[in-house]
Amino acid sequence: MADLFDKIYRDKGPLGKWAEQAEGYFVFPKLEGPIANRMKFRGKDVITWSINDYLGLANHPEVRKVDAEAAAEYGSAYPMGARMMSGHTDLHEKLQRELASFVNKEAAYLLNFGYQGMFSTIDALVSKKDVIVYDVDAHACIIDGVRLHLGQRFTYKHNDLESIEKNLQRAEKITEQTGGGILVISEGVFGMRGEQGKLKEIVALKEKYNFRLFVDDAHGFGTLGATGAGAGEEQGVQDGIDVYFATFAKSLASTGAFIAADQQIIDYLKYNLRSQMFAKSLQMQLVVGALKRLEMLKTMPELKEKLWENVNALQNGLKERGFDIGTTQSCVTPVYLQGSIPEAMALVKDLRENHGIFCSIVVYPVIPKGLILLRMIPTATHTLQDVEDTLVAFSAIRERLENGTYKRLSAAVAAAMGE
């Protein structure tokens, strides 16, 4: 019989094997100072492009004031207990009503965390008779939710309508035998690529197939649509989304999330979401803070306008300089480069140490081997000078990548990892 930990000792995983070289710098980095467009990294000032504070609310004076007042009034423990037992309040209900109204749904329900709320919602929506059809590029929280499913599940090629239809046809054949239904899951905005899910086209498929649509709109809520209500509003199909999900961790710069749907669906889910039924209620200070943030989202359109001014300046500037930013249709700004993991490490170190630019780096196995993805998240707090400084820096690092500088610098790291 093997020791349970033997596999851990032998194989640390595709990312864990880099821990000695990467931890504390490339992964688990420690940004310091107030959340802003410019922070400190290892004692140096850097322009930060990896903070999901889209609307710049994290350190907005009005938000900080309300957060402080709520903490003073309620502390960090109230209410104690799960919603069903002792953690339910008028303010939780008020926030749910306002969220539902904002995203044009009959009802909403608060979730403590987006990740756990997402996979728990999937688990509650389907039984073993049902079939799930979901995008192959779905976020990890969706994948983990699908793993809980005891029935059949199929992935479709990313945003590929032909693949979606093929899998709906497969699902229909199964559900004709089981008597179950079909749940299609897409993201409103895919967080790595920045592409919007093809929600309009998926909703149109309801004319041919009988399914329900669940959308994770973490990156669309607050940033897309005329009012900021998300990708469904942007594409004019919010009514066709059967269950809508968004998190407070992006545009609202806080903790928590919500689902929104018809009243009967929410009534069912709130009695069947295990991650909420058996977990402590969302803290009151977070509920009060979310109410303030939502009010600002609704009444201060200038926040989204400034965000998009920065998004357009950054994305247009990158394209004008010949950078590949894929097919992003959102604030998420990916920059694709060719290179190995050791080269990516050398490149990012140069970017941070010599150019004062901090952005997220994504490599294999998240994306295919040979690709380097530098992922940037513009916010309303960035300035056009931040954009210009970043464009100059990116031109410099591309030149060093192409002339082999990073390959030479990374040789020692590559040798150590056996690459």
C-alpha positions as CSV (number, residue, x, y, z in Angstrom):
1,M,0.0,0.0,0.0
2,A,1.3,3.4,-1.0
3,D,1.6,6.4,1.4
4,L,-1.1,8.9,0.4
5,F,1.6,11.6,0.2
6,D,4.0,9.6,-2.1
7,K,2.5,11.3,-5.2
8,I,3.0,14.7,-3.7
9,Y,6.6,14.0,-3.0
10,R,7.2,12.7,-6.6
11,D,5.2,15.3,-8.5
12,K,4.5,18.9,-7.4
13,G,2.3,19.5,-10.4
14,P,2.8,21.6,-13.6
15,L,2.9,24.9,-11.6
16,G,4.3,23.7,-8.3
17,K,7.5,22.4,-9.9
18,W,8.5,26.0,-10.5
19,A,8.0,27.0,-6.9
20,E,11.7,27.4,-6.0
21,Q,12.3,29.8,-8.8
22,A,8.9,31.5,-8.9
23,E,7.3,31.8,-5.5
24,G,7.3,35.3,-4.0
25,Y,8.0,36.9,-7.3
26,F,6.2,35.4,-10.2
27,V,3.5,33.6,-8.2
28,F,2.3,34.7,-4.7
29,P,3.9,38.2,-5.2
30,K,3.3,40.8,-2.5
31,L,2.1,44.2,-3.7
32,E,2.2,46.8,-1.0
33,G,0.4,50.1,-0.3
34,P,-3.1,51.3,-0.9
35,I,-4.9,49.7,-3.8
36,A,-4.3,52.0,-6.7
37,N,-2.9,52.4,-10.2
38,R,0.6,52.7,-8.7
39,M,1.7,50.5,-5.8
40,K,5.0,49.1,-4.5
41,F,6.5,45.7,-5.3
42,R,9.6,44.7,-3.3
43,G,10.2,48.3,-2.3
44,K,9.9,49.8,-5.9
45,D,7.1,51.9,-7.3
46,V,5.2,50.0,-10.1
47,I,2.2,50.7,-12.3
48,T,-0.2,47.9,-11.4
49,W,-2.2,46.2,-14.1
50,S,-3.2,43.2,-12.1
51,I,-5.8,44.6,-9.7
52,N,-9.4,43.8,-10.5
53,D,-10.6,47.1,-9.2
54,Y,-12.3,48.1,-12.5
55,L,-14.2,51.2,-11.3
56,G,-11.6,52.4,-8.9
57,L,-13.9,51.9,-5.8
58,A,-11.4,50.0,-3.6
59,N,-10.0,53.2,-2.1
60,H,-12.7,55.7,-3.1
61,P,-13.2,58.0,-0.1
62,E,-17.0,57.5,0.0
63,V,-16.5,53.7,0.0
64,R,-13.8,53.8,2.6
65,K,-16.1,56.0,4.8
66,V,-19.1,53.6,4.6
67,D,-16.9,50.5,5.1
68,A,-15.4,52.1,8.2
69,E,-18.8,53.1,9.6
70,A,-20.2,49.7,8.9
71,A,-17.3,48.0,10.6
72,A,-17.7,50.2,13.7
73,E,-21.4,49.6,13.9
74,Y,-21.5,45.8,13.2
75,G,-18.0,44.5,13.7
76,S,-16.7,41.7,11.5
77,A,-18.8,38.9,13.0
78,Y,-22.4,40.1,12.6
79,P,-24.6,38.3,11.7
80,M,-23.6,35.0,13.2
81,G,-24.9,31.8,11.7
82,A,-26.2,30.7,8.3
83,R,-29.0,32.7,6.6
84,M,-31.6,30.0,7.2
85,M,-30.9,29.8,10.9
86,S,-29.8,33.2,12.3
87,G,-27.9,35.2,9.7
88,H,-30.8,36.8,7.8
89,T,-31.4,40.6,7.9
90,D,-33.4,43.4,6.2
91,L,-30.2,44.7,4.6
92,H,-29.4,41.3,3.0
93,E,-32.9,41.4,1.5
94,K,-32.5,45.1,0.4
95,L,-29.2,44.3,-1.4
96,Q,-30.8,41.4,-3.1
97,R,-33.8,43.5,-4.3
98,E,-31.5,46.2,-5.7
99,L,-29.2,43.7,-7.4
100,A,-32.2,42.0,-9.1
101,S,-33.6,45.3,-10.3
102,F,-30.2,46.4,-11.6
103,V,-29.7,43.3,-13.7
104,N,-33.4,43.1,-14.8
105,K,-34.3,39.9,-13.0
106,E,-37.2,39.1,-10.7
107,A,-35.1,38.1,-7.7
108,A,-31.5,37.7,-6.5
109,Y,-29.7,35.8,-3.8
110,L,-26.4,36.7,-2.1
111,L,-23.4,34.3,-2.1
112,N,-20.6,34.5,0.4
113,F,-17.9,33.9,-2.2
114,G,-18.2,33.7,-6.0
115,Y,-16.2,30.5,-6.4
116,Q,-18.1,28.4,-3.9
117,G,-21.4,30.0,-4.9
118,M,-20.8,29.1,-8.6
119,F,-20.1,25.4,-8.1
120,S,-22.9,25.1,-5.5
121,T,-25.4,26.7,-7.9
122,I,-24.5,24.2,-10.6
123,D,-24.8,21.4,-8.2
124,A,-28.3,22.6,-7.1
125,L,-29.6,23.2,-10.6
126,V,-28.9,19.7,-12.0
127,S,-29.7,16.1,-11.1
128,K,-28.1,12.9,-12.5
129,K,-30.8,12.8,-15.2
130,D,-29.7,16.2,-16.6
131,V,-26.9,17.1,-19.0
132,I,-24.5,20.0,-18.8
133,V,-23.0,21.6,-21.9
134,Y,-20.3,24.2,-21.2
135,D,-17.5,26.2,-22.8
136,V,-14.1,24.4,-22.7
137,D,-12.5,27.7,-21.6
138,A,-14.8,28.0,-18.6
139,H,-13.4,29.3,-15.3
140,A,-12.1,26.9,-12.7
141,C,-15.2,27.5,-10.5
142,I,-17.4,26.3,-13.3
143,I,-15.2,23.2,-14.0
144,D,-15.3,22.3,-10.3
145,G,-19.1,22.7,-10.3
146,V,-19.4,20.4,-13.3
147,R,-17.2,17.8,-11.5
148,L,-19.9,17.5,-8.9
149,H,-22.5,16.6,-11.5
150,L,-23.4,12.9,-11.4
151,G,-24.9,12.9,-14.9
152,Q,-23.4,13.5,-18.4
153,R,-21.5,16.7,-19.3
154,F,-20.0,17.8,-22.5
155,T,-17.6,20.7,-23.4
156,Y,-18.0,22.7,-26.6
157,K,-15.1,24.4,-28.4
158,H,-14.6,27.9,-27.1
159,N,-17.4,30.2,-28.5
160,D,-17.9,27.8,-31.3
161,L,-21.6,27.7,-32.4
162,E,-21.2,24.5,-34.5
163,S,-19.7,22.7,-31.5
164,I,-22.4,24.0,-29.2
165,E,-25.1,22.6,-31.5
166,K,-23.4,19.3,-31.9
167,N,-23.3,18.9,-28.1
168,L,-26.9,20.1,-27.7
169,Q,-27.9,17.4,-30.1
170,R,-25.9,14.8,-28.1
171,A,-27.5,16.1,-24.9
172,E,-31.0,15.9,-26.3
173,K,-30.6,12.2,-27.2
174,I,-29.5,11.5,-23.7
175,T,-32.3,13.5,-22.0
176,E,-34.9,11.9,-24.2
177,Q,-33.9,8.6,-22.5
178,T,-33.4,10.0,-19.0
179,G,-36.3,12.4,-18.9
180,G,-33.8,15.2,-17.7
181,G,-33.1,18.7,-19.0
182,I,-30.1,20.6,-20.4
183,L,-28.0,23.3,-18.7
184,V,-25.7,25.4,-20.9
185,I,-23.0,27.4,-19.1
186,S,-21.0,30.3,-20.6
187,E,-19.1,33.2,-19.3
188,G,-20.2,36.7,-20.1
189,V,-16.5,37.7,-20.4
190,F,-13.8,35.1,-20.4
191,G,-11.2,36.3,-17.9
192,M,-8.0,35.3,-19.8
193,R,-8.9,36.1,-23.4
194,G,-11.2,39.0,-22.7
195,E,-13.7,37.7,-25.2
196,Q,-17.4,38.0,-24.5
197,G,-19.3,34.7,-24.6
198,K,-21.6,34.4,-27.6
199,L,-24.7,34.9,-25.5
200,K,-26.8,36.4,-28.3
201,E,-26.2,33.4,-30.5
202,I,-26.7,30.9,-27.7
203,V,-30.0,32.5,-26.7
204,A,-31.1,32.3,-30.3
205,L,-30.5,28.5,-30.2
206,K,-33.4,28.2,-27.7
207,E,-35.7,28.4,-30.8
208,K,-34.3,25.0,-31.9
209,Y,-33.3,23.3,-28.6
210,N,-34.8,23.1,-25.1
211,F,-32.2,24.2,-22.6
212,R,-31.6,26.7,-19.8
213,L,-28.7,29.2,-19.8
214,F,-26.4,30.0,-16.9
215,V,-24.0,32.9,-17.3
216,D,-21.0,33.7,-15.2
217,D,-20.6,37.5,-15.7
218,A,-17.8,38.2,-13.2
219,H,-15.9,40.5,-15.6
220,G,-18.9,41.9,-17.4
221,F,-20.9,43.2,-14.4
222,G,-20.2,46.9,-13.9
223,T,-18.1,47.2,-17.1
224,L,-20.4,46.3,-20.0
225,G,-23.8,47.4,-21.1
226,A,-25.4,50.9,-21.2
227,T,-26.0,50.9,-17.4
228,G,-23.2,48.5,-16.5
229,A,-25.6,45.5,-16.0
230,G,-23.2,43.3,-17.9
231,A,-22.7,41.2,-21.0
232,G,-26.3,40.3,-21.4
233,E,-27.3,43.9,-21.5
234,E,-24.4,44.7,-23.9
235,Q,-25.7,42.0,-26.3
236,G,-29.4,42.8,-25.7
237,V,-30.2,39.3,-24.4
238,Q,-30.5,39.7,-20.7
239,D,-34.0,38.2,-20.7
240,G,-32.6,35.1,-22.4
241,I,-30.2,34.4,-19.5
242,D,-32.1,32.1,-17.1
243,V,-29.6,32.3,-14.2
244,Y,-27.2,35.2,-14.0
245,F,-24.1,35.3,-11.8
246,A,-21.8,38.1,-10.9
247,T,-19.2,38.6,-8.2
248,F,-18.4,41.6,-6.0
249,A,-14.7,41.0,-6.4
250,K,-14.3,42.9,-9.6
251,S,-16.3,46.1,-10.3
252,L,-17.5,46.4,-6.7
253,A,-14.1,45.9,-5.2
254,S,-15.3,43.7,-2.3
255,T,-16.1,40.2,-1.2
256,G,-19.2,38.2,-2.1
257,A,-21.4,37.5,-5.1
258,F,-25.0,37.0,-6.2
259,I,-27.2,35.0,-8.5
260,A,-30.3,36.4,-10.2
261,A,-33.2,34.7,-11.9
262,D,-37.0,34.3,-11.9
263,Q,-38.5,34.4,-8.3
264,Q,-39.3,30.7,-8.4
265,I,-35.8,29.7,-9.3
266,I,-34.3,31.8,-6.6
267,D,-36.8,30.5,-4.1
268,Y,-35.6,27.0,-5.0
269,L,-31.9,27.8,-4.9
270,K,-31.9,29.5,-1.6
271,Y,-33.2,26.3,0.0
272,N,-30.8,24.0,-1.9
273,L,-27.5,25.8,-2.2
274,R,-25.4,23.8,0.2
275,S,-22.5,26.3,0.3
276,Q,-24.9,28.9,1.6
277,M,-27.3,26.7,3.7
278,F,-24.4,25.4,5.8
279,A,-22.1,28.4,5.8
280,K,-22.1,31.7,7.8
281,S,-24.1,34.5,6.3
282,L,-22.3,37.3,4.4
283,Q,-20.9,39.7,6.9
284,M,-23.0,42.8,7.5
285,Q,-20.1,45.2,6.8
286,L,-19.8,43.6,3.4
287,V,-23.5,43.9,2.7
288,V,-23.6,47.6,3.7
289,G,-20.4,48.2,1.6
290,A,-22.0,46.5,-1.4
291,L,-25.1,48.6,-1.2
292,K,-22.9,51.7,-1.3
293,R,-20.8,50.4,-4.2
294,L,-23.9,49.5,-6.2
295,E,-25.4,52.9,-5.6
296,M,-22.2,54.5,-7.0
297,L,-22.2,52.2,-10.0
298,K,-25.8,53.3,-10.8
299,T,-25.4,57.0,-10.1
300,M,-21.8,57.7,-11.2
301,P,-21.5,56.8,-14.9
302,E,-18.3,58.8,-15.1
303,L,-16.5,55.9,-13.4
304,K,-17.3,53.5,-16.3
305,E,-16.6,56.2,-18.8
306,K,-13.1,56.8,-17.3
307,L,-12.5,53.0,-17.2
308,W,-13.2,52.7,-20.9
309,E,-11.2,55.8,-21.8
310,N,-8.2,53.9,-20.3
311,V,-9.2,50.6,-21.9
312,N,-9.4,52.1,-25.4
313,A,-6.1,54.0,-25.0
314,L,-4.3,50.9,-23.8
315,Q,-5.7,48.5,-26.3
316,N,-5.5,50.9,-29.3
317,G,-2.0,51.8,-28.4
318,L,-0.9,48.1,-28.2
319,K,-2.5,47.4,-31.6
320,E,-0.9,50.4,-33.2
321,R,2.5,49.1,-32.1
322,G,1.8,45.7,-33.6
323,F,1.1,43.7,-30.4
324,D,-1.3,40.7,-30.5
325,I,-4.1,41.3,-28.1
326,G,-6.3,38.6,-29.5
327,T,-10.0,39.3,-29.9
328,T,-10.8,40.9,-26.6
329,Q,-14.2,42.6,-26.4
330,S,-13.9,43.8,-22.8
331,C,-11.6,45.6,-20.4
332,V,-9.4,42.5,-20.0
333,T,-6.3,43.2,-22.1
334,P,-4.2,40.1,-23.0
335,V,-0.8,40.5,-24.8
336,Y,0.4,37.3,-26.5
337,L,4.1,36.8,-27.1
338,Q,6.2,33.8,-28.2
339,G,8.6,32.3,-25.7
340,S,9.4,29.6,-23.2
341,I,8.6,29.7,-19.5
342,P,12.2,30.7,-18.5
343,E,12.1,33.5,-21.1
344,A,8.8,34.6,-19.6
345,M,10.4,34.8,-16.2
346,A,13.3,36.9,-17.5
347,L,10.9,39.2,-19.4
348,V,8.6,39.8,-16.4
349,K,11.6,40.5,-14.1
350,D,12.9,43.1,-16.6
351,L,9.4,44.6,-16.9
352,R,9.1,45.0,-13.1
353,E,12.6,45.8,-12.1
354,N,13.7,48.1,-15.0
355,H,10.4,49.5,-16.3
356,G,8.2,49.6,-13.2
357,I,5.3,47.7,-14.8
358,F,3.5,45.0,-12.8
359,C,1.1,42.8,-14.7
360,S,0.1,39.1,-14.4
361,I,2.0,36.5,-16.3
362,V,0.2,33.4,-17.7
363,V,2.1,30.4,-19.1
364,Y,1.7,26.7,-19.7
365,P,-0.4,24.7,-18.6
366,V,-3.0,27.5,-18.5
367,I,-2.2,28.4,-22.1
368,P,-0.4,26.3,-24.8
369,K,3.4,25.7,-24.6
370,G,5.5,28.4,-26.3
371,L,3.1,31.2,-25.5
372,I,3.5,34.0,-23.0
373,L,0.4,35.8,-22.0
374,L,0.7,39.2,-20.2
375,R,-2.7,40.0,-18.8
376,M,-3.6,43.6,-18.0
377,I,-6.7,44.9,-16.2
378,P,-7.2,48.6,-16.8
379,T,-9.1,50.5,-14.1
380,A,-10.7,53.9,-13.7
381,T,-7.8,55.0,-11.5
382,H,-5.2,54.6,-14.3
383,T,-4.0,57.7,-16.1
384,L,-3.1,58.2,-19.8
385,Q,0.5,58.7,-18.6
386,D,0.3,55.2,-17.1
387,V,-0.8,53.9,-20.5
388,E,2.0,55.7,-22.3
389,D,4.7,54.5,-19.9
390,T,3.4,51.0,-20.3
391,L,3.4,51.1,-24.1
392,V,7.0,52.3,-24.1
393,A,8.0,49.5,-21.7
394,F,6.2,46.8,-23.8
395,S,8.0,47.9,-27.0
396,A,11.3,47.6,-25.1
397,I,10.7,44.1,-23.8
398,R,9.4,42.8,-27.1
399,E,12.7,43.9,-28.7
400,R,14.7,42.1,-26.1
401,L,12.5,39.0,-26.5
402,E,13.0,38.9,-30.2
403,N,16.8,39.5,-30.2
404,G,17.4,36.6,-27.8
405,T,18.3,38.6,-24.7
406,Y,15.8,36.8,-22.5
407,K,16.8,33.4,-23.9
408,R,20.4,34.0,-22.8
409,L,19.3,35.4,-19.4
410,S,17.0,32.4,-18.8
411,A,19.5,29.7,-19.6
412,A,20.4,29.1,-16.0
413,V,16.7,28.8,-15.0
414,A,16.0,26.5,-17.9
415,A,19.0,24.3,-17.0
416,A,17.8,24.0,-13.4
417,M,14.3,22.9,-14.5
418,G,15.6,20.6,-17.1
419,E,13.8,22.5,-19.9
